[in-house]
Amino acid sequence: ELKTFLRSIAMGITAFSNSEEDRFKTVAEYKDCIARGGEVVFLWEQVEYGVGLADPPDTCKNPGEKAPPQYCVAYADGSHEKWYKTPEDTLDYRVGEDRLGDIITKAIVTYRTL
């Protein structure tokens, strides 16, 4: 589950990388990364957040039917989670007083796949 993954990442991080290689150069690069199943943990204003594709809480009305995977954005400890259907939708997540889409190219990426 994404919350468990994000908690394990948060507990395991002791030093942050500010490498230009890890930072997203464009919003399109971020969207492409998570659309292909990438996982991202980033730091913004001393708060760590995570984004990834996961199975949402059971939202189907039919017993035994599984909801399709969605994109979860949350604090690295798993709190404040919001679920989105598309990478584009995740850009509206509130990161403090900012939108994710407005800060993702400025945030410090502490973990990134893809």
C-alpha angles and dihedrals in degrees: 000000000000094000091056091047093049092048091051091050092048092050093047097051115094101153129035125226118222093185116152087220091066097043118094110245094198139014088242090059090053092048092048091050096054094037088061091051098267121156122220133191116185140172123229124172091345094306121110120219134183134208128191148135113266144148108278123227110284104286100156119112095207114081112246094016114124123215115235117257116275136188116265123200118187146140109285089255089060097253125125091030121176126185124220134184098217139028087243090058092055089066089076094061110121112241100189103305094336134081117247089235091058096051108030093097090050100043123102107248109216097176131015137166122201 
